[in-house]
């Protein structure tokens, strides 16, 4: 079964690191892709959870330590360049910063900075996906993240001694 999944999809994870006090989001410019600003992130390691991947990638690329809060959105796309002929699944995790100082990974990034959420919505240097996620976060900041978050719960598996993570809207 694993080989079948590997053949069909290539999941990647991004950290939407939001400082709720200032309304600023951590953004990067990737050295090897289009020079637009985007969320830090990358591919998961074998056996790594969504939250662990987003947290690790944010730290490796920017030096910022963060905590998982929720999933804001995910995208599925087909026939993309650089996707190894697989469907691409991109999961955006909302993270809370624990540290704020930037240490930019010069091998991967041109730049990284904290950017106000309103700048994401008005600048042409951001993708439609980035703007849509920024709008979700803005709604969460002004109303409640209960209206936008997909949360994670760890539940017991049918397999003895095992658990699984369920991602869903809170009820």
N, C-alpha and C positions, 0 to 999 in steps of 0.2 A: 504493500500500500504506500509506503513512504516514497519509493521510486516513482510511482504514479503521480503523487502530489508534486514532487520535485520537477517532474516533467511539465506540469501545468502552470505552476504559480511561483512567483518570486516576491515574497513579502518584504517590505521595508517599513521602517518606523521612524517617525519624526517626533521631536519634542517641541510642543508649543509651550515654551517656558514663559509664563505670565506673572509679572509682579503686580498683584492686584492693588497694591497701595499707590503705585505710580501710573498704572495702565500701560507699562512698557513690556514689550515682547522681545525675546532674544532672537536675532536674525543673523544669517550668515550669507556670504557669497562664496560659492564653491569654485575652486580653482579649475576643475575639470569639466564643468557644465556651463550652461548659459549663465552669464554674470549677474542675473537678477538675484535679488534677495530672497532667501527661503528659510525654512525652519531647519535647524540642525537635525541630523538623523542618518540612518543607514540600514544595512542589512542585519538581520538577526543571526546570532550564532546558534548552532545546533543545541536544542534544549533550553534556549533562553526565552523567558517570557516577554510579552509585549513591553511591559513596563520596564523591565531590566534593559532591554535593547535601547529604548528611548533615553533612559537615564545614562547609560554607558556612552552612547553616541554623543549626547550633549556634552558630557564631561570630556571625552576624548577630543572633540572638535573645538571646544571653547573654554574648558577648565571650570565651567560652572557646575556646581553640585545641585541636584534637584530631587524632588519627591513626586511620585506619581499621584495624580488626582483623579483622572478619568480619561476616557477616550472621547474626543470631540467629533471626529469624523473619520471615515475611510473612503478611499477611492479605488476603483478597479478599472484597469485600462489594458487594452490589447494592442499588439503590433507596435510596440514602442522601440525606438532605437536603444541599444545598450541593455536590453532585457533578456538577452540570451534566448530569444524566440519563445519566451514564456509570458503568460499574462502577469501583469504587475498589480499587486495589492499594496497600497500605501496607507498606513494607519497613523493618524495624528493623535498623539497622547498629550493631554493637558498636564503640565508639570508645574510645580511650585518651586521657585528658586530658593535654595538654602544659602548659597553664596552668589556674589554678583560680579566679582572681579573677573576680567576676561584674560585668558591665556590662549591665544589663537594658534591652532595647529597649522603651521606654515606649509606642511606637505599637502594638505587638503583644501585650505581656505585662502581666499584673497583678503577677506575681512570678516569681522563679526562685531555686532553692536546691539545695544538696547535701543529699541525703536518704539515710539508711542503708537498705540494701536490705531489711532486716527491717521497716522502717516501710512500705515499699511493700506488703509481704505482709500486714500486719495492719490497715492503715488502710482505712476505708470511702471515702476520698477518691480511690481509685485504681480504674481499670477492670479488668475481667477480663483484658484483653489485657496491661495493665501488670503485673499480678500474675503472669501466666503467663511473661512474658519475665523478670521478676525471679527466678522459680523456676529458669528455664534458667540465668541468670547465677549464681545461688547454687550450682547444681550444678557449673558451670564453675569457680567459685572453690574449692569443696571437693574436687572430683575432678580434672577437667581440662576445659579448653575444647575439647579434641579431641572430646569426647563431645557437644558442643552446637553448635559453630560450623559454618557454611556458609562455606567460604573462597573466595577469588577468585584465579584464575590468569589471566595474560595469555598467550594462545596465538596462533600464526600463523594467519591466515585463509587460505582457499582463494583469496582475491583478493590478487594480488601486492602486496606492500608493506603490507598491512593486518594488523591484529591484532584479536582479540576477547577479551572477558572471560568466563570460564567460572566459574560459581558452583556449588560442589558440596561434599559432605562429603569430608574428606580420606580417602585410602585407606591 
